[in-house]
Amino acid sequence: MIYAVWIPLLVPFAVVPAACRLADALAPARAVRLLAATGAGLALCTLLALALLVVPGAGRLSVVAAAGDFVHPLTVAAPGAAVPLAVAALVLIAGCAAAVTRVLRRHWSQLHRAAGRGRSGGGELAVLRDSRPDAYALPGRPGRPGRIVVTTGMLHALDPAEREALLAHERAHLAGRHHLYLAAAELSARCHPALRTLRAPLGYALERCADEAAAHAVGDRRVAARAIGRAALAARDSGEPSTDRPAVALAAAAGPVPRRVAALLGRAATRPRAGRAAAAVLLACLALSGAAALDATYDLHSSIEIAQGENP
């Protein structure tokens, strides 16, 4: 266990180069699923590895040893390192739990405040009287559907065909429940620092999914590309970014807009081999981390049986 338990803590650093290539080289929907699954899986393996590091040190406490009927001390870690490692791992677990709790509370608070603004008018669309160009998909809360929030400033910046494309883009975010993928990436990033790098490619892949859905809905990829570009320019030229948009709300003008427009217009270079290679790396990292965590768990279980005077 002393060697296998470190693998889930180190593997996330290896996914960074592959994750950055994946969003451009793979189909958007596949990239979203793979990036989200990789982030969540590696985060869970990280927490499991930290928990496994806590047990040997805790087993040297008389109270824990008595509760576990330990006849012998656990042998999965060196005596001098077991307690310091356990303390450090416990502190990290507590830090992760506190960070995850803060994120959840912040997101819920933001959704609660934004819901008041999103209720102006009936149906799925809420038009706000605001000169600042903005549009985003506001996730729903339990018992309430999501809404598309758009300002009058954004509506004035686009022509009718572009407005239709913009609304189709935001509608795709709501239909695909893309905010859940974004929230999962945010929570995973709180469990391991290397997983923060997954948020940018995942956000880009989510926007690309909505871009493709908008192009399909209006039947014209050029109109969809023009709507995204003009919405981004209008939001940039206003010079007053909205502070009312929740962190989990996705907006058409977000992310690397030139890359998205190039992809819609077919000007982005396709690299299927690079996409398959990046996907293989992510899957291999996820499998390696999971296998190492399971191996460390088995070793710890065997050590507990030995400590209890039983045959391994």
C-alpha positions in Angstrom: 0.0 0.0 0.0 2.8 2.4 0.8 3.7 2.7 -2.9 0.3 2.2 -4.5 -1.5 4.8 -2.4 0.6 7.6 -3.8 -0.3 6.9 -7.5 -3.9 8.4 -7.2 -2.3 11.6 -5.8 0.3 11.9 -8.6 -1.7 10.7 -11.7 -3.9 13.9 -12.0 -0.7 15.9 -12.9 -0.3 13.6 -15.9 -3.8 14.4 -17.4 -3.0 18.1 -17.9 -1.4 18.0 -21.4 -4.0 15.5 -22.7 -6.9 17.4 -21.4 -5.8 20.6 -23.1 -5.7 18.8 -26.4 -8.9 16.8 -26.0 -11.5 19.6 -26.3 -10.3 20.6 -29.8 -9.4 17.2 -31.2 -12.5 15.2 -30.1 -16.3 15.7 -30.8 -17.7 18.2 -28.2 -20.2 15.8 -26.6 -17.6 13.0 -26.2 -15.0 15.5 -24.8 -17.5 16.7 -22.2 -18.3 13.2 -21.0 -14.7 12.1 -20.9 -13.4 15.3 -19.2 -16.2 15.2 -16.6 -15.8 11.5 -15.9 -12.0 11.9 -15.6 -12.2 14.8 -13.2 -14.8 13.1 -11.0 -13.0 9.7 -11.0 -9.6 11.2 -10.2 -11.1 13.3 -7.4 -12.7 10.3 -5.8 -9.5 8.3 -6.1 -7.6 11.2 -4.5 -10.0 11.3 -1.5 -9.8 7.5 -1.1 -6.0 7.6 -1.2 -6.0 10.3 1.5 -8.4 8.2 3.6 -6.2 5.2 3.3 -3.3 7.2 4.6 -5.3 8.2 7.7 -6.0 4.6 8.8 -2.5 3.3 9.6 -1.7 6.3 11.8 -5.1 6.2 13.5 -4.6 2.5 14.1 -1.7 3.3 16.4 -4.0 5.1 18.8 -5.0 2.9 21.7 -8.7 3.8 21.3 -8.8 2.9 17.7 -6.7 -0.2 18.2 -9.1 -1.4 20.9 -12.1 -0.7 18.8 -10.6 -2.6 15.9 -9.4 -5.5 18.1 -5.8 -5.0 16.9 -3.5 -7.5 18.5 -0.5 -6.2 16.4 0.1 -2.7 14.9 -0.7 -2.1 11.3 2.3 -2.8 9.1 1.4 -0.9 5.9 3.5 2.1 6.8 6.7 2.8 8.6 6.1 3.4 12.4 7.8 6.8 12.3 5.9 8.0 9.2 2.4 6.6 9.9 1.2 9.2 12.4 2.6 12.3 10.5 1.1 11.0 7.2 -2.2 10.4 8.9 -2.3 13.9 10.3 -1.4 15.5 7.0 -3.9 13.4 5.1 -6.6 14.2 7.6 -5.9 17.9 7.3 -6.1 17.7 3.5 -9.4 15.8 3.7 -10.8 18.4 6.0 -9.6 21.2 3.7 -11.3 19.4 0.7 -14.6 19.0 2.6 -14.5 22.7 3.6 -13.8 23.9 0.1 -16.5 21.7 -1.4 -19.0 23.0 1.1 -18.1 26.6 0.4 -18.5 26.0 -3.4 -21.9 24.4 -2.9 -23.1 27.1 -0.6 -21.9 29.9 -3.0 -23.5 28.3 -6.0 -26.8 27.8 -4.2 -26.8 31.4 -2.9 -26.0 32.7 -6.4 -28.8 30.7 -8.0 -31.2 31.9 -5.3 -30.4 35.5 -5.9 -30.5 35.1 -9.7 -33.8 33.3 -9.6 -35.5 36.5 -8.5 -34.3 38.3 -11.6 -35.1 35.3 -13.9 -38.8 35.3 -12.9 -39.6 38.4 -14.8 -42.1 37.2 -17.4 -43.5 33.8 -18.1 -42.2 30.8 -20.0 -38.6 29.9 -20.5 -37.4 33.4 -21.5 -36.7 36.2 -19.0 -35.9 39.6 -20.6 -34.1 42.0 -18.3 -34.2 45.8 -18.8 -30.4 46.3 -18.8 -28.3 48.1 -21.3 -25.4 45.7 -20.6 -25.4 43.0 -23.3 -25.6 39.7 -21.6 -27.4 36.3 -22.0 -27.0 33.1 -20.1 -28.8 29.8 -19.2 -30.0 30.0 -15.6 -30.2 26.5 -14.1 -33.4 25.6 -12.4 -33.7 24.7 -8.7 -35.7 21.7 -7.4 -39.3 22.1 -8.5 -38.4 25.0 -10.9 -37.3 24.7 -14.5 -34.3 26.6 -15.8 -34.7 29.9 -17.7 -32.9 31.7 -20.5 -32.0 35.2 -19.2 -31.2 37.9 -21.8 -30.8 41.6 -21.4 -32.4 44.2 -23.7 -28.9 45.4 -24.5 -28.0 42.0 -26.0 -31.3 41.8 -27.9 -30.6 45.2 -29.4 -27.1 44.1 -30.5 -28.3 41.2 -32.6 -30.6 40.9 -35.6 -33.6 38.5 -35.5 -31.8 35.5 -37.0 -28.9 36.0 -34.6 -31.3 36.3 -31.6 -32.8 32.9 -32.6 -29.3 31.3 -32.7 -28.4 32.9 -29.4 -31.6 31.5 -27.7 -31.0 28.1 -29.3 -27.5 28.1 -27.8 -28.8 28.8 -24.3 -31.6 26.4 -24.7 -29.1 23.7 -25.5 -27.3 24.4 -22.2 -30.5 23.9 -20.3 -31.6 20.8 -22.2 -28.2 19.2 -21.7 -28.0 20.2 -18.0 -24.5 21.5 -18.7 -24.4 23.3 -15.4 -24.1 20.0 -13.7 -20.9 19.1 -15.6 -19.5 22.6 -14.8 -20.3 22.1 -11.1 -18.8 18.6 -11.1 -15.5 20.1 -12.5 -15.6 22.8 -9.9 -16.0 20.4 -7.0 -13.3 18.0 -8.5 -10.9 20.9 -8.6 -11.3 21.4 -4.9 -10.1 17.9 -4.3 -6.8 18.1 -6.2 -5.0 21.2 -7.5 -4.1 19.6 -10.8 -7.8 19.0 -11.7 -8.3 22.8 -11.9 -6.8 22.6 -15.4 -9.9 20.5 -16.5 -12.3 23.4 -16.0 -11.2 25.4 -19.1 -11.3 22.6 -21.7 -14.6 21.3 -20.2 -16.1 24.8 -20.4 -14.9 25.1 -24.0 -16.4 21.7 -24.9 -19.7 22.6 -23.3 -19.9 25.8 -25.3 -19.0 23.9 -28.5 -21.9 21.5 -27.8 -24.3 24.4 -27.5 -22.8 26.0 -30.6 -23.5 22.9 -32.7 -27.0 22.7 -31.3 -27.6 26.3 -32.2 -26.3 25.8 -35.8 -28.6 22.8 -36.2 -31.6 24.6 -34.8 -31.3 27.6 -37.2 -30.0 25.5 -40.1 -27.1 27.8 -40.8 -23.7 27.5 -39.3 -22.7 31.0 -40.5 -25.6 32.6 -38.7 -24.7 30.7 -35.5 -21.1 31.8 -35.8 -22.1 35.4 -36.5 -24.4 35.4 -33.5 -21.7 34.2 -31.1 -19.1 36.6 -32.5 -21.4 39.6 -32.3 -22.7 38.7 -28.8 -19.1 38.4 -27.6 -18.1 41.7 -29.2 -21.1 43.5 -27.7 -20.4 42.1 -24.2 -16.7 43.1 -24.5 -17.4 46.6 -25.8 -19.9 47.4 -23.0 -16.9 47.3 -20.6 -19.3 46.5 -17.7 -19.3 42.7 -17.1 -22.5 41.5 -15.3 -22.0 40.6 -11.6 -25.5 39.0 -11.4 -24.7 35.9 -13.4 -24.2 32.7 -11.3 -20.9 30.9 -11.6 -22.7 27.8 -13.0 -24.6 29.7 -15.6 -23.2 29.3 -19.1 -23.2 32.2 -21.6 -22.8 32.2 -25.3 -20.2 35.0 -25.2 -18.0 33.0 -22.8 -14.7 31.2 -23.5 -12.4 31.4 -26.5 -14.9 32.8 -29.0 -12.5 32.9 -32.0 -11.8 29.2 -31.7 -15.5 28.4 -31.4 -16.3 30.6 -34.5 -13.5 28.9 -36.4 -14.9 25.5 -35.5 -18.4 26.4 -36.6 -17.1 27.7 -39.9 -15.0 24.6 -40.5 -11.7 26.5 -40.3 -10.4 24.7 -37.3 -7.9 21.9 -38.0 -9.3 18.5 -37.3 -7.0 16.1 -35.5 -8.7 12.8 -35.0 -5.5 10.9 -34.2 -4.6 13.5 -31.5 -8.1 13.2 -30.1 -8.0 9.4 -29.8 -4.5 9.6 -28.3 -5.6 12.2 -25.7 -8.7 10.2 -24.9 -6.5 7.1 -24.4 -4.2 8.9 -22.1 -7.1 10.2 -19.9 -8.7 6.7 -19.8 -5.4 5.1 -18.9 -4.8 7.6 -16.1 -8.3 7.0 -14.7 -7.8 3.2 -14.9 -4.3 3.4 -13.3 -5.6 5.6 -10.5 -8.5 3.4 -9.8 -6.5 0.2 -9.9 -3.9 1.7 -7.5 -6.5 2.8 -5.1 -8.1 -0.6 -5.1 -4.7 -2.3 -4.6 -3.9 0.0 -1.7 -7.3 -0.8 -0.2 -6.7 -4.5 -0.5 -3.2 -4.2 1.1 -4.8 -2.2 4.0 -7.5 -4.8 4.5 -4.9 -7.5 4.6 -2.8 -5.5 7.2 -5.9 -5.1 9.3 -6.6 -8.9 9.3 -3.0 -9.5 10.3 -3.2 -6.9 13.1 -6.3 -8.7 14.4 -4.4 -11.9 14.5 -6.2 -13.4 11.5 -4.7 -15.0 8.4 -4.4 -12.6 5.5 
